[in-house]
Amino acid sequence: MLVLLYRTHLGQSTDLCALERWIAELEKNRNKIWNADKDIVKNFRASEDFFEIVLDGYLVASIVHACGFGESTEFLTNISTVPRETLSKAIEALAEHLAQFKQVAQMKSAPSELRDRPLENMTMFMQQGLTMKNFKRAMRDGDPGRALASLSYYTVWFQASSQNKYTKKR
């Protein structure tokens, strides 16, 4: 699944919401994370950790923005003065936004000049990243219901990708 997520979100260093940009921005060693020749994750733990750093950054940035702050440093400086209700509403709004999987498809169907591609990519990244986190936590906690919920999304993602060697008859 991590390979599929990297193939989807790696992009280029010039793309606003691409993993490639964050590899450069955060000064990570790309060779430890991704093998471009084979188009696969090179070091699973390093790749997974990096993916989760970017995911957590997007989540925090979304909450910071929803609370009306322009910068995360401004938010951190003033977090003690942010009303609990404001913070709760921001988190609930983000959760509701991300729970609407059809939303990205609707955003993509808008006329080209009206589309917000960085928002589309960031939304899809957070949806897919949180699904992966949910699956990992469900496996760690021994919760088969939650694991199966994530697997239902994985099935669709794999079916729509070229990652199908496991389903081919030999």
Secondary structure, DSSP 8 states (H G I E B T S, - for coil): -HHHHHHHH---TTSTT-HHHHHHHTT--HHHHEETTTTEESSHHHHHHHHHHHHHHHHHHHHHHHTT-SSHHHHHHHGGGS-HHHHHHHHHHHHHHHH-THHHHHHHTS-GGG--HHHHHHHHHHHHHHHHHHHHHHHHHT-HHHHHHHHHHHHHHHHTSS--TTTS--
